[in-house]
Amino acid sequence: MIKHIVMWRLQDDSKAENAQELKRRLEALKATIPAIRHIEVGINIVENDPAASDVVLYSEFDSAADLQAYQAHPDHQEVVGFLNAVRTEKRVVDYVQ
């Protein structure tokens, strides 16, 4: 199994609204991308921590090929377009368990 974790910092303007919209869009991918085994999205609840990210994605895939299929899927690419407009930073970890 592949675990895929991504954390983002969002631009300050409309941060709360953009975090909620990102959560909605990412969670909706489960219905349209069969390769997703599990997905959850969390929004940071601790403000003013300089080390904190604003949104985290935790997802699971059966294989590296499934992760690649997810990343290339047009619905995921649409979310990436939204993210590119609202994020300031991104961190990613992919690992096998």
C-alpha positions as CSV (number, residue, x, y, z in Angstrom):
1,M,0.0,0.0,0.0
2,I,1.2,3.5,-0.8
3,K,0.4,6.3,1.6
4,H,0.4,9.8,0.1
5,I,0.5,12.8,2.5
6,V,0.4,16.4,1.3
7,M,0.4,19.6,3.4
8,W,-0.3,23.1,2.1
9,R,0.0,26.6,3.4
10,L,-2.6,28.9,1.8
11,Q,-2.5,32.6,0.9
12,D,-3.8,34.8,3.8
13,D,-6.6,36.3,1.8
14,S,-9.7,34.1,2.0
15,K,-7.6,31.4,3.8
16,A,-10.6,29.9,5.7
17,E,-12.9,29.8,2.7
18,N,-10.2,28.4,0.4
19,A,-9.3,25.7,3.0
20,Q,-13.0,24.6,3.1
21,E,-13.2,24.6,-0.7
22,L,-10.1,22.6,-1.0
23,K,-11.4,20.0,1.5
24,R,-14.7,19.8,-0.4
25,R,-12.9,19.3,-3.8
26,L,-10.4,16.7,-2.6
27,E,-13.0,14.6,-0.7
28,A,-15.2,14.6,-3.9
29,L,-12.4,12.9,-5.8
30,K,-13.2,9.6,-4.0
31,A,-16.4,9.4,-6.1
32,T,-14.7,9.9,-9.4
33,I,-11.2,8.3,-9.1
34,P,-11.4,4.6,-8.6
35,A,-7.7,4.3,-7.6
36,I,-8.3,6.1,-4.3
37,R,-8.5,3.5,-1.5
38,H,-8.9,6.0,1.3
39,I,-8.9,9.8,1.5
40,E,-9.2,12.3,4.4
41,V,-8.6,16.0,4.5
42,G,-7.9,18.0,7.7
43,I,-7.9,21.8,8.3
44,N,-5.5,23.1,10.9
45,I,-7.2,24.3,14.1
46,V,-4.2,26.0,15.7
47,E,-3.6,29.5,14.6
48,N,-0.4,31.5,14.7
49,D,2.0,28.5,14.7
50,P,4.7,29.4,12.2
51,A,5.5,25.7,11.7
52,A,1.9,24.7,10.9
53,S,0.4,24.0,7.5
54,D,-3.2,25.0,6.8
55,V,-4.5,21.9,5.1
56,V,-3.4,18.2,5.1
57,L,-4.3,15.4,2.8
58,Y,-3.9,11.8,3.8
59,S,-4.7,9.2,1.1
60,E,-4.0,5.5,0.4
61,F,-3.5,3.7,-2.9
62,D,-2.9,0.0,-3.6
63,S,0.1,0.6,-5.8
64,A,2.5,3.3,-7.2
65,A,0.6,2.9,-10.5
66,D,-2.7,3.8,-8.7
67,L,-1.1,6.9,-7.2
68,Q,0.2,7.9,-10.6
69,A,-3.3,7.3,-12.1
70,Y,-4.8,9.5,-9.4
71,Q,-2.3,12.3,-10.0
72,A,-2.8,12.3,-13.8
73,H,-6.6,12.1,-13.6
74,P,-8.4,15.2,-15.0
75,D,-10.5,15.7,-11.9
76,H,-7.3,15.7,-9.8
77,Q,-5.7,18.1,-12.2
78,E,-8.6,20.5,-11.8
79,V,-8.0,20.5,-8.0
80,V,-4.3,21.2,-8.7
81,G,-5.3,24.2,-10.8
82,F,-7.3,25.6,-7.9
83,L,-4.4,24.9,-5.5
84,N,-1.9,26.6,-7.7
85,A,-4.0,29.8,-7.4
86,V,-4.4,29.7,-3.6
87,R,-1.3,28.0,-2.1
88,T,2.0,29.4,-1.0
89,E,3.7,26.2,0.0
90,K,3.4,22.5,-0.5
91,R,5.1,19.5,1.2
92,V,4.7,15.9,0.1
93,V,5.6,12.5,1.5
94,D,4.8,9.2,-0.3
95,Y,5.8,5.9,1.4
96,V,5.1,2.2,1.3
97,Q,3.6,0.3,4.2
